[in-house]
Amino acid sequence: MKPQILQNISLKPYNTFGIDCTAKNFIEVKTVDELLEVLKLVEQEKFPSIFILGGGSNILFLNDFDGLVIKNSIKGIEKVNNTENEENITLYVGAGEKWHQFVLFCLENNYGGIENLSLIPGTVGAAPMQNIGAYGVEICNVVERVKVIDRKTKEIKWIINDECQFGYRSSIFKHQAKDKYIIIGVEFRLTKKNHILNTSYGAIQDFLYSEDTLNLNTNQIPSINQISKAVIAIRESKLPNPKEIGNGGSFFKNPEIPSNQFEELKKEFPTIVGYAVSDEITKVPAGWLIEQCGWKGKIVGNTGAHKNQALVLVNYGDAKGEEIWNLAKEIQKSVFDKFGLNIEPEINIVG
Ligand SMILES: Cc1cc2nc3c(=O)[nH]c(=O)nc-3n(C[C@H](O)[C@H](O)[C@H](O)COP(=O)(O)OP(=O)(O)OC[C@H]3O[C@@H](n4cnc5c(N)ncnc54)[C@H](O)[C@@H]3O)c2cc1C
């Protein structure tokens, strides 16, 4: 059956910034076969461009979209045959599964590895794009391989972890192979016992061991469920919920700079914060830089930098994508003028 493409669909419910723009053509696919049919049609109809949409939590639409938006809703979570032993299991997850639902599934089954990534919005298929990460864990720690369709040849193939070129908020899918593949599923290798826990963040420690919250004994090892609870509580306390205020999470990446440049900056700005990535590289929190330029809580028309986290740009009303992008560029410029540092967007700008 020929795929039924819808026309002139509002994308407002499909992006967490809540930008009200229109897709000239739109289709949701629920199976790999449906996706292959749509790709065949794309060849015949010659759309000016196609855009693969997950949960819309890492994109900023600047204009109406003239081409075809393909919403990936391919679902399913399965054990991969002959991969389970006492310690580990491998799961194959459809790209359209919601990420946090998958985290909850793992917690229910006591599969460890992604508890620190609780409550990140979006889909499983988009997670390898920018190697999602939070609280000391990145998805590259648990991805075994990624199943893709080559957009041109329609060939289905696997990209193993080593080939994904995972880095800080980056991967081959976001850079070298941008627009080459559609991710249809991801295989994860998870632990069933002897979970590798990461509780090094102060806020996680506080939640686990404070009297007001979980009040564990300091010698007690937390469960993956308890770590997830901590992460959820921290995220809910500091990040605006996109259902209440439109946003796309962190707008910018934290710049990674040579450590000697960081030492120079420290002479001029003694309170500057930095985390060593290696002996030569230091990561500087973009939120701190933006805050120092006076943006935290500032409202500009329908947009602004959030009052609790300056790194999160928000849509307070009916902001256009362009308005948010203009604010982002002003922020970039002021950070560059004050610190000489370039902050790059983490968000995908669709223009
Ligand atoms: C409140 C909030 C908090 C956030 N916190 C974090 C965080 O802690 N850590 C973090 O890393 N990120 C965070 N994010 C960013 C975002 O949640 C992640 O990047 C997420 O993986 C995006 O998934 P998505 O399905 O919404 O992708 P979308 O926004 O729909 O798409 C993002 C990009 O991936 C492409 N894409 C999507 N699906 C596919 C596919 N199947 N195949 C090929 N390309 C595809 C799109 O074309 C687009 O370029 C946060 C966002 C919000 C709104």
PDBQT file of the ligand as one rigid body, heavy atoms in Angstrom, charges set to zero:
ROOT
HETATM    1  C1  LIG A 401      14.511  19.032  29.274  1.00  0.00    +0.000 C 
HETATM    2  C2  LIG A 401      15.575  18.357  28.454  1.00  0.00    +0.000 A 
HETATM    3  C3  LIG A 401      16.652  17.752  29.083  1.00  0.00    +0.000 A 
HETATM    4  C4  LIG A 401      17.648  17.122  28.323  1.00  0.00    +0.000 A 
HETATM    5  N1  LIG A 401      18.677  16.525  28.978  1.00  0.00    +0.000 NA
HETATM    6  C5  LIG A 401      19.663  15.904  28.272  1.00  0.00    +0.000 A 
HETATM    7  C6  LIG A 401      20.758  15.282  28.940  1.00  0.00    +0.000 A 
HETATM    8  O1  LIG A 401      20.828  15.261  30.164  1.00  0.00    +0.000 OA
HETATM    9  N2  LIG A 401      21.720  14.699  28.189  1.00  0.00    +0.000 N 
HETATM   10  C7  LIG A 401      21.648  14.681  26.833  1.00  0.00    +0.000 A 
HETATM   11  O2  LIG A 401      22.572  14.118  26.212  1.00  0.00    +0.000 OA
HETATM   12  N3  LIG A 401      20.625  15.250  26.161  1.00  0.00    +0.000 NA
HETATM   13  C8  LIG A 401      19.637  15.875  26.855  1.00  0.00    +0.000 A 
HETATM   14  N4  LIG A 401      18.599  16.473  26.193  1.00  0.00    +0.000 N 
HETATM   15  C9  LIG A 401      18.583  16.466  24.718  1.00  0.00    +0.000 C 
HETATM   16  C10 LIG A 401      17.700  15.360  24.079  1.00  0.00    +0.000 C 
HETATM   17  O3  LIG A 401      16.803  14.837  25.004  1.00  0.00    +0.000 OA
HETATM   18  C11 LIG A 401      18.534  14.233  23.514  1.00  0.00    +0.000 C 
HETATM   19  O4  LIG A 401      19.451  14.713  22.574  1.00  0.00    +0.000 OA
HETATM   20  C12 LIG A 401      17.654  13.150  22.835  1.00  0.00    +0.000 C 
HETATM   21  O5  LIG A 401      18.450  12.037  22.507  1.00  0.00    +0.000 OA
HETATM   22  C13 LIG A 401      16.955  13.663  21.589  1.00  0.00    +0.000 C 
HETATM   23  O6  LIG A 401      16.050  12.664  21.177  1.00  0.00    +0.000 OA
HETATM   24  P1  LIG A 401      14.834  12.972  20.247  1.00  0.00    +0.000 P 
HETATM   25  O7  LIG A 401      14.193  11.668  19.909  1.00  0.00    +0.000 OA
HETATM   26  O8  LIG A 401      13.943  13.976  20.871  1.00  0.00    +0.000 OA
HETATM   27  O9  LIG A 401      15.576  13.561  18.974  1.00  0.00    +0.000 OA
HETATM   28  P2  LIG A 401      15.065  14.706  17.972  1.00  0.00    +0.000 P 
HETATM   29  O10 LIG A 401      15.122  16.014  18.669  1.00  0.00    +0.000 OA
HETATM   30  O11 LIG A 401      13.782  14.321  17.354  1.00  0.00    +0.000 OA
HETATM   31  O12 LIG A 401      16.210  14.640  16.883  1.00  0.00    +0.000 OA
HETATM   32  C14 LIG A 401      17.527  15.028  17.200  1.00  0.00    +0.000 C 
HETATM   33  C15 LIG A 401      18.427  14.790  15.982  1.00  0.00    +0.000 C 
HETATM   34  O13 LIG A 401      18.530  13.393  15.733  1.00  0.00    +0.000 OA
HETATM   35  C16 LIG A 401      18.030  13.065  14.440  1.00  0.00    +0.000 C 
HETATM   36  N5  LIG A 401      17.308  11.798  14.589  1.00  0.00    +0.000 N 
HETATM   37  C17 LIG A 401      16.314  11.524  15.444  1.00  0.00    +0.000 A 
HETATM   38  N6  LIG A 401      15.966  10.236  15.346  1.00  0.00    +0.000 NA
HETATM   39  C18 LIG A 401      16.753   9.684  14.401  1.00  0.00    +0.000 A 
HETATM   40  C19 LIG A 401      16.860   8.376  13.837  1.00  0.00    +0.000 A 
HETATM   41  N7  LIG A 401      16.088   7.362  14.230  1.00  0.00    +0.000 N 
HETATM   42  N8  LIG A 401      17.781   8.171  12.860  1.00  0.00    +0.000 NA
HETATM   43  C20 LIG A 401      18.569   9.184  12.433  1.00  0.00    +0.000 A 
HETATM   44  N9  LIG A 401      18.513  10.436  12.932  1.00  0.00    +0.000 NA
HETATM   45  C21 LIG A 401      17.609  10.666  13.906  1.00  0.00    +0.000 A 
HETATM   46  C22 LIG A 401      17.134  14.223  14.044  1.00  0.00    +0.000 C 
HETATM   47  O14 LIG A 401      17.039  14.346  12.626  1.00  0.00    +0.000 OA
HETATM   48  C23 LIG A 401      17.853  15.383  14.695  1.00  0.00    +0.000 C 
HETATM   49  O15 LIG A 401      18.933  15.799  13.892  1.00  0.00    +0.000 OA
HETATM   50  C24 LIG A 401      17.566  17.105  26.924  1.00  0.00    +0.000 A 
HETATM   51  C25 LIG A 401      16.483  17.723  26.279  1.00  0.00    +0.000 A 
HETATM   52  C26 LIG A 401      15.485  18.340  27.038  1.00  0.00    +0.000 A 
HETATM   53  C27 LIG A 401      14.317  18.970  26.339  1.00  0.00    +0.000 C 
ENDROOT
TORSDOF 0
